[in-house]
Amino acid sequence: MASYHTIVVGTDGSPSSFRAVTSAASLAAATGATLILACAYAPMRERERSAAADVLGELSYKVSGSTPADDALRAAREHAVAAGARTIELAAEEGDAVDVLVSLAGRREADLLVIGNRGLNSLAGRLLGSVPSSVSQRAGCDVLIVHTTSGR
């Protein structure tokens, strides 16, 4: 097995992304690597923010800015700890998922970028490209695509 020092794994808070987190965390535990949990987010438009504020009142902070990404990262941390990862960092960054993951892996000199396969088996993924496919083409480090979906 290659010796990994820094592993980046993408999560969007979905159950399938948590399966990728668990795999990445197991690798981090086995190699003693630092695990960076990454979540990309898009800022809310002002009209959407106002509509959410009207409906949610004082709870509107839960859907604005990086709060949803931060929530996903906190949940992902629980999965990573359960899988044995010891050194865990969280990174919520604004932008497209592919751009954020590839850029973060480059800036942190990651040895491995882990992502789930969701999107690879869909028609849209085959025609337009998927996050896993694009990451594997653009990353400057090893990429592990974890089978996280049933593929049906």
C-alpha positions, 0 to 999 in steps of 0.5 A, spaced: 500 500 500 502 506 498 504 511 504 499 517 504 500 523 508 494 527 507 488 525 504 482 529 502 475 526 501 469 530 498 462 530 502 456 533 501 452 530 507 449 525 503 449 517 505 453 515 499 458 521 501 459 518 508 461 511 505 467 515 501 468 518 508 468 512 512 473 509 506 478 515 506 478 515 514 480 507 514 485 509 509 488 515 514 487 510 520 492 505 517 497 510 514 497 515 519 495 520 514 491 527 516 484 526 513 481 533 510 474 533 510 472 537 504 465 540 502 463 545 496 458 550 497 454 555 493 452 562 496 445 563 496 442 568 492 439 574 495 432 573 493 433 565 496 436 568 502 430 573 503 425 567 502 428 563 507 428 568 512 421 569 511 419 562 512 424 560 517 425 566 521 431 566 526 433 559 524 434 562 517 442 562 518 441 554 517 440 555 510 445 561 508 452 561 507 457 555 509 452 553 514 449 547 510 456 545 508 459 546 516 453 541 518 455 536 513 462 536 515 460 535 522 456 529 521 462 527 516 467 527 522 463 523 526 463 517 521 471 519 520 472 518 527 468 512 528 472 509 522 479 510 526 481 517 523 485 520 528 488 527 525 481 530 522 481 537 518 474 540 516 474 545 509 468 548 507 469 552 501 465 556 496 465 554 489 464 548 484 465 541 487 470 539 482 474 546 483 474 546 490 476 538 491 482 539 486 484 546 488 484 544 496 488 537 494 493 541 490 494 547 496 494 541 501 499 537 497 495 531 498 497 524 496 490 522 495 483 524 493 477 520 495 470 521 492 464 517 491 462 514 485 455 517 485 454 520 478 458 515 474 452 511 472 447 516 470 445 518 463 447 525 465 454 523 468 455 519 462 453 525 457 455 531 461 461 528 465 460 527 473 464 530 479 468 523 480 470 523 472 472 530 472 476 530 479 480 523 476 482 527 470 484 534 473 487 532 480 494 532 481 495 526 486 492 519 486 484 519 486 480 513 489 473 513 487 469 509 492 463 505 490 458 508 494 451 507 490 448 501 488 449 502 480 442 500 479 
